[in-house]
Amino acid sequence: MSDKKRMTIIILSVLTGSLLSYMLFIFRKGTLTSHDYFMLFTNMGFALLIVLGIGFYLLKRKKQD
């Protein structure tokens, strides 16, 4: 699998998880406040950074072997 496909799959999976979190917030609360949006975007950003960081680390490690 190419690196471009791998990154696309990772980004789509994080965005899908964030969309599901957004839908759960909407169903539970009805309307969202600015604090809720900030929390959702922060969670999405950290998830994306962590997953991409681990992905790049594993790619680098694979190329070294």
C-alpha angles and dihedrals in degrees: 000000000000123000091243092056091046093052091046091053092047094049093046092050093051091047091049091051091049091050090052090050089050091051091049090052091050094049093046101042105020097217127033128227125216088260090058092051091048090051092049093049092045092051091047092049095049092045091051093048094048095046094045091045092053090044093053091046092053092046091051091047091049092052091051093056 
